Amino acid sequence: MTLKELEAQARALMPEERAKLAEALLDSLRDAPIAEIEAAWELEIEERAAAYDRGELQTITAEDVFAEARRLSR
């Protein structure tokens, strides 16, 4: 089936069905970047966790983080 044939079939659908198809197609385009972003974050998390386990990261206590947040919010 060619793209033109597929388009002709899609145009023959009822308006509500075309709208659902269009939404599904647009969603499929949005999924790829999201998957790439999630994969990048998974890699970042793994790298940070490994660096932490090796003792390569400077850590900050929650107490210090909240104290700084309070200081900045004034």
A tleap script that builds the chain and sets N, CA, C and O, in Angstrom:
source leaprc.protein.ff14SB
mol = sequence {
  NMET THR LEU LYS GLU LEU GLU ALA GLN ALA
  ARG ALA LEU MET PRO GLU GLU ARG ALA LYS
  LEU ALA GLU ALA LEU LEU ASP SER LEU ARG
  ASP ALA PRO ILE ALA GLU ILE GLU ALA ALA
  TRP GLU LEU GLU ILE GLU GLU ARG ALA ALA
  ALA TYR ASP ARG GLY GLU LEU GLN THR ILE
  THR ALA GLU ASP VAL PHE ALA GLU ALA ARG
  ARG LEU SER CARG
}
set mol.1.N position { 0.856 -1.181 0.000 }
set mol.1.CA position { 0.000 0.000 0.000 }
set mol.1.C position { 0.896 1.236 0.000 }
set mol.1.O position { 1.855 1.331 0.766 }
set mol.2.N position { 0.566 2.158 -0.859 }
set mol.2.CA position { 1.343 3.393 -0.946 }
set mol.2.C position { 0.796 4.421 0.045 }
set mol.2.O position { -0.284 4.259 0.613 }
set mol.3.N position { 1.559 5.455 0.225 }
set mol.3.CA position { 1.125 6.534 1.112 }
set mol.3.C position { -0.143 7.189 0.573 }
set mol.3.O position { -1.047 7.525 1.338 }
set mol.4.N position { -0.206 7.369 -0.737 }
set mol.4.CA position { -1.415 7.975 -1.332 }
set mol.4.C position { -2.639 7.109 -1.081 }
set mol.4.O position { -3.714 7.629 -0.780 }
set mol.5.N position { -2.490 5.806 -1.200 }
set mol.5.CA position { -3.612 4.897 -0.954 }
set mol.5.C position { -4.045 4.962 0.509 }
set mol.5.O position { -5.236 4.990 0.819 }
set mol.6.N position { -3.071 4.984 1.385 }
set mol.6.CA position { -3.365 5.072 2.807 }
set mol.6.C position { -4.074 6.381 3.129 }
set mol.6.O position { -5.035 6.403 3.898 }
set mol.7.N position { -3.599 7.460 2.541 }
set mol.7.CA position { -4.224 8.762 2.754 }
set mol.7.C position { -5.666 8.753 2.246 }
set mol.7.O position { -6.558 9.294 2.900 }
set mol.8.N position { -5.896 8.147 1.095 }
set mol.8.CA position { -7.256 8.073 0.537 }
set mol.8.C position { -8.177 7.289 1.468 }
set mol.8.O position { -9.332 7.664 1.669 }
set mol.9.N position { -7.665 6.213 2.027 }
set mol.9.CA position { -8.469 5.430 2.968 }
set mol.9.C position { -8.756 6.237 4.234 }
set mol.9.O position { -9.862 6.193 4.772 }
set mol.10.N position { -7.763 6.963 4.696 }
set mol.10.CA position { -7.954 7.772 5.900 }
set mol.10.C position { -8.985 8.864 5.655 }
set mol.10.O position { -9.803 9.150 6.529 }
set mol.11.N position { -8.955 9.469 4.490 }
set mol.11.CA position { -9.920 10.521 4.162 }
set mol.11.C position { -11.347 9.982 4.051 }
set mol.11.O position { -12.312 10.730 4.209 }
set mol.12.N position { -11.476 8.698 3.782 }
set mol.12.CA position { -12.806 8.093 3.667 }
set mol.12.C position { -13.433 7.819 5.035 }
set mol.12.O position { -14.622 7.511 5.123 }
set mol.13.N position { -12.649 7.929 6.084 }
set mol.13.CA position { -13.174 7.700 7.432 }
set mol.13.C position { -14.122 8.826 7.835 }
set mol.13.O position { -14.094 9.919 7.268 }
set mol.14.N position { -14.950 8.538 8.814 }
set mol.14.CA position { -15.823 9.557 9.388 }
set mol.14.C position { -14.938 10.589 10.099 }
set mol.14.O position { -13.843 10.246 10.546 }
set mol.15.N position { -15.385 11.834 10.211 }
set mol.15.CA position { -14.560 12.879 10.847 }
set mol.15.C position { -14.031 12.486 12.228 }
set mol.15.O position { -12.868 12.739 12.544 }
set mol.16.N position { -14.875 11.873 13.041 }
set mol.16.CA position { -14.417 11.482 14.388 }
set mol.16.C position { -13.315 10.434 14.308 }
set mol.16.O position { -12.356 10.482 15.079 }
set mol.17.N position { -13.440 9.500 13.393 }
set mol.17.CA position { -12.409 8.470 13.225 }
set mol.17.C position { -11.114 9.090 12.700 }
set mol.17.O position { -10.026 8.711 13.134 }
set mol.18.N position { -11.225 10.049 11.761 }
set mol.18.CA position { -10.029 10.736 11.252 }
set mol.18.C position { -9.325 11.487 12.372 }
set mol.18.O position { -8.096 11.495 12.455 }
set mol.19.N position { -10.115 12.117 13.230 }
set mol.19.CA position { -9.529 12.857 14.350 }
set mol.19.C position { -8.776 11.908 15.278 }
set mol.19.O position { -7.674 12.222 15.728 }
set mol.20.N position { -9.366 10.753 15.565 }
set mol.20.CA position { -8.692 9.770 16.428 }
set mol.20.C position { -7.413 9.255 15.771 }
set mol.20.O position { -6.389 9.081 16.432 }
set mol.21.N position { -7.486 9.015 14.464 }
set mol.21.CA position { -6.299 8.559 13.739 }
set mol.21.C position { -5.213 9.628 13.771 }
set mol.21.O position { -4.046 9.325 14.017 }
set mol.22.N position { -5.596 10.870 13.523 }
set mol.22.CA position { -4.624 11.962 13.543 }
set mol.22.C position { -3.976 12.081 14.919 }
set mol.22.O position { -2.766 12.279 15.028 }
set mol.23.N position { -4.780 11.960 15.959 }
set mol.23.CA position { -4.237 12.047 17.321 }
set mol.23.C position { -3.270 10.902 17.589 }
set mol.23.O position { -2.207 11.107 18.176 }
set mol.24.N position { -3.637 9.697 17.162 }
set mol.24.CA position { -2.768 8.538 17.365 }
set mol.24.C position { -1.445 8.718 16.613 }
set mol.24.O position { -0.378 8.394 17.135 }
set mol.25.N position { -1.524 9.236 15.387 }
set mol.25.CA position { -0.303 9.453 14.616 }
set mol.25.C position { 0.586 10.519 15.250 }
set mol.25.O position { 1.807 10.366 15.300 }
set mol.26.N position { -0.026 11.595 15.733 }
set mol.26.CA position { 0.757 12.637 16.405 }
set mol.26.C position { 1.386 12.101 17.683 }
set mol.26.O position { 2.542 12.404 17.978 }
set mol.27.N position { 0.640 11.310 18.441 }
set mol.27.CA position { 1.189 10.710 19.655 }
set mol.27.C position { 2.392 9.831 19.333 }
set mol.27.O position { 3.367 9.802 20.083 }
set mol.28.N position { 2.318 9.112 18.210 }
set mol.28.CA position { 3.436 8.235 17.847 }
set mol.28.C position { 4.695 9.047 17.551 }
set mol.28.O position { 5.806 8.558 17.757 }
set mol.29.N position { 4.536 10.266 17.077 }
set mol.29.CA position { 5.696 11.121 16.832 }
set mol.29.C position { 6.281 11.647 18.131 }
set mol.29.O position { 7.488 11.865 18.236 }
set mol.30.N position { 5.428 11.848 19.108 }
set mol.30.CA position { 5.897 12.356 20.404 }
set mol.30.C position { 6.596 11.275 21.206 }
set mol.30.O position { 7.450 11.594 22.033 }
set mol.31.N position { 6.269 10.021 20.995 }
set mol.31.CA position { 6.835 8.928 21.774 }
set mol.31.C position { 8.332 8.766 21.572 }
set mol.31.O position { 9.051 8.464 22.524 }
set mol.32.N position { 8.814 8.959 20.356 }
set mol.32.CA position { 10.231 8.747 20.081 }
set mol.32.C position { 11.119 9.663 20.907 }
set mol.32.O position { 12.038 9.175 21.566 }
set mol.33.N position { 10.883 10.979 20.900 }
set mol.33.CA position { 11.751 11.835 21.717 }
set mol.33.C position { 11.652 11.512 23.208 }
set mol.33.O position { 12.649 11.572 23.927 }
set mol.34.N position { 10.457 11.171 23.667 }
set mol.34.CA position { 10.300 10.839 25.077 }
set mol.34.C position { 11.133 9.609 25.414 }
set mol.34.O position { 11.808 9.572 26.443 }
set mol.35.N position { 11.085 8.608 24.549 }
set mol.35.CA position { 11.873 7.399 24.782 }
set mol.35.C position { 13.361 7.724 24.798 }
set mol.35.O position { 14.104 7.194 25.624 }
set mol.36.N position { 13.800 8.590 23.892 }
set mol.36.CA position { 15.209 8.980 23.859 }
set mol.36.C position { 15.597 9.735 25.131 }
set mol.36.O position { 16.670 9.508 25.691 }
set mol.37.N position { 14.735 10.616 25.574 }
set mol.37.CA position { 15.003 11.386 26.794 }
set mol.37.C position { 15.059 10.458 28.000 }
set mol.37.O position { 15.953 10.577 28.838 }
set mol.38.N position { 14.101 9.529 28.090 }
set mol.38.CA position { 14.103 8.589 29.208 }
set mol.38.C position { 15.356 7.729 29.198 }
set mol.38.O position { 15.938 7.467 30.252 }
set mol.39.N position { 15.778 7.287 28.019 }
set mol.39.CA position { 16.999 6.477 27.920 }
set mol.39.C position { 18.217 7.287 28.357 }
set mol.39.O position { 19.102 6.767 29.037 }
set mol.40.N position { 18.259 8.556 27.965 }
set mol.40.CA position { 19.381 9.410 28.366 }
set mol.40.C position { 19.396 9.605 29.880 }
set mol.40.O position { 20.460 9.580 30.498 }
set mol.41.N position { 18.218 9.799 30.481 }
set mol.41.CA position { 18.159 9.955 31.931 }
set mol.41.C position { 18.554 8.664 32.644 }
set mol.41.O position { 19.228 8.709 33.673 }
set mol.42.N position { 18.142 7.520 32.109 }
set mol.42.CA position { 18.540 6.244 32.724 }
set mol.42.C position { 20.048 6.098 32.731 }
set mol.42.O position { 20.630 5.667 33.726 }
set mol.43.N position { 20.692 6.461 31.607 }
set mol.43.CA position { 22.147 6.404 31.535 }
set mol.43.C position { 22.778 7.380 32.526 }
set mol.43.O position { 23.746 7.039 33.206 }
set mol.44.N position { 22.232 8.588 32.608 }
set mol.44.CA position { 22.749 9.591 33.544 }
set mol.44.C position { 22.636 9.095 34.987 }
set mol.44.O position { 23.565 9.250 35.779 }
set mol.45.N position { 21.493 8.500 35.315 }
set mol.45.CA position { 21.288 7.981 36.668 }
set mol.45.C position { 22.299 6.886 36.977 }
set mol.45.O position { 22.894 6.871 38.055 }
set mol.46.N position { 22.495 5.964 36.028 }
set mol.46.CA position { 23.462 4.882 36.230 }
set mol.46.C position { 24.862 5.437 36.433 }
set mol.46.O position { 25.593 4.982 37.313 }
set mol.47.N position { 25.241 6.428 35.615 }
set mol.47.CA position { 26.577 7.013 35.734 }
set mol.47.C position { 26.754 7.741 37.057 }
set mol.47.O position { 27.806 7.634 37.687 }
set mol.48.N position { 25.732 8.481 37.485 }
set mol.48.CA position { 25.832 9.194 38.763 }
set mol.48.C position { 25.893 8.218 39.933 }
set mol.48.O position { 26.672 8.409 40.866 }
set mol.49.N position { 25.064 7.165 39.880 }
set mol.49.CA position { 25.070 6.175 40.959 }
set mol.49.C position { 26.429 5.484 41.036 }
set mol.49.O position { 26.949 5.261 42.129 }
set mol.50.N position { 27.001 5.145 39.891 }
set mol.50.CA position { 28.319 4.504 39.875 }
set mol.50.C position { 29.386 5.454 40.421 }
set mol.50.O position { 30.253 5.032 41.186 }
set mol.51.N position { 29.331 6.735 40.036 }
set mol.51.CA position { 30.290 7.717 40.542 }
set mol.51.C position { 30.141 7.872 42.048 }
set mol.51.O position { 31.136 8.004 42.760 }
set mol.52.N position { 28.905 7.857 42.539 }
set mol.52.CA position { 28.671 7.943 43.985 }
set mol.52.C position { 29.279 6.722 44.682 }
set mol.52.O position { 29.964 6.850 45.696 }
set mol.53.N position { 29.016 5.534 44.119 }
set mol.53.CA position { 29.546 4.303 44.712 }
set mol.53.C position { 31.073 4.300 44.739 }
set mol.53.O position { 31.675 3.721 45.643 }
set mol.54.N position { 31.699 4.940 43.759 }
set mol.54.CA position { 33.164 5.013 43.722 }
set mol.54.C position { 33.704 6.134 44.609 }
set mol.54.O position { 34.918 6.283 44.747 }
set mol.55.N position { 32.813 6.918 45.210 }
set mol.55.CA position { 33.231 8.016 46.067 }
set mol.55.C position { 33.723 9.234 45.304 }
set mol.55.O position { 34.492 10.033 45.838 }
set mol.56.N position { 33.286 9.383 44.059 }
set mol.56.CA position { 33.758 10.471 43.212 }
set mol.56.C position { 32.876 11.710 43.257 }
set mol.56.O position { 33.230 12.733 42.671 }
set mol.57.N position { 31.746 11.642 43.933 }
set mol.57.CA position { 30.833 12.777 43.975 }
set mol.57.C position { 30.860 13.448 45.329 }
set mol.57.O position { 30.935 12.785 46.363 }
set mol.58.N position { 30.798 14.772 45.315 }
set mol.58.CA position { 30.651 15.514 46.549 }
set mol.58.C position { 29.174 15.458 46.921 }
set mol.58.O position { 28.314 15.773 46.098 }
set mol.59.N position { 28.882 15.065 48.139 }
set mol.59.CA position { 27.488 14.971 48.554 }
set mol.59.C position { 27.141 16.121 49.488 }
set mol.59.O position { 28.008 16.707 50.137 }
set mol.60.N position { 25.860 16.424 49.536 }
set mol.60.CA position { 25.351 17.490 50.397 }
set mol.60.C position { 24.211 16.894 51.211 }
set mol.60.O position { 23.319 16.247 50.663 }
set mol.61.N position { 24.243 17.111 52.503 }
set mol.61.CA position { 23.187 16.555 53.350 }
set mol.61.C position { 21.864 17.259 53.075 }
set mol.61.O position { 21.842 18.413 52.648 }
set mol.62.N position { 20.769 16.560 53.322 }
set mol.62.CA position { 19.440 17.146 53.150 }
set mol.62.C position { 19.297 18.367 54.045 }
set mol.62.O position { 18.686 19.360 53.651 }
set mol.63.N position { 19.850 18.301 55.232 }
set mol.63.CA position { 19.783 19.424 56.157 }
set mol.63.C position { 20.413 20.678 55.534 }
set mol.63.O position { 19.856 21.771 55.636 }
set mol.64.N position { 21.564 20.516 54.896 }
set mol.64.CA position { 22.223 21.649 54.249 }
set mol.64.C position { 21.425 22.162 53.047 }
set mol.64.O position { 21.353 23.369 52.813 }
set mol.65.N position { 20.834 21.249 52.298 }
set mol.65.CA position { 20.026 21.639 51.137 }
set mol.65.C position { 18.840 22.484 51.584 }
set mol.65.O position { 18.568 23.538 51.008 }
set mol.66.N position { 18.125 22.013 52.626 }
set mol.66.CA position { 16.958 22.753 53.109 }
set mol.66.C position { 17.349 24.083 53.731 }
set mol.66.O position { 16.620 25.066 53.597 }
set mol.67.N position { 18.483 24.126 54.406 }
set mol.67.CA position { 18.943 25.377 54.984 }
set mol.67.C position { 19.250 26.388 53.879 }
set mol.67.O position { 18.917 27.566 54.008 }
set mol.68.N position { 19.870 25.943 52.812 }
set mol.68.CA position { 20.169 26.827 51.677 }
set mol.68.C position { 18.869 27.288 51.004 }
set mol.68.O position { 18.743 28.449 50.615 }
set mol.69.N position { 17.917 26.379 50.874 }
set mol.69.CA position { 16.624 26.742 50.264 }
set mol.69.C position { 15.928 27.804 51.104 }
set mol.69.O position { 15.366 28.757 50.563 }
set mol.70.N position { 15.962 27.648 52.410 }
set mol.70.CA position { 15.339 28.649 53.289 }
set mol.70.C position { 16.056 29.992 53.154 }
set mol.70.O position { 15.418 31.044 53.113 }
set mol.71.N position { 17.384 29.946 53.083 }
set mol.71.CA position { 18.161 31.182 52.958 }
set mol.71.C position { 17.808 31.905 51.639 }
set mol.71.O position { 17.657 33.127 51.620 }
set mol.72.N position { 17.679 31.151 50.560 }
set mol.72.CA position { 17.393 31.752 49.260 }
set mol.72.C position { 15.970 32.260 49.141 }
set mol.72.O position { 15.692 33.157 48.345 }
set mol.73.N position { 15.067 31.694 49.925 }
set mol.73.CA position { 13.650 32.089 49.813 }
set mol.73.C position { 13.329 33.362 50.597 }
set mol.73.O position { 12.215 33.878 50.516 }
set mol.74.N position { 14.281 33.855 51.337 }
set mol.74.CA position { 14.040 35.069 52.130 }
set mol.74.C position { 14.121 36.304 51.295 }
set mol.74.O position { 13.943 37.408 51.809 }
savepdb mol mol.pdb
quit
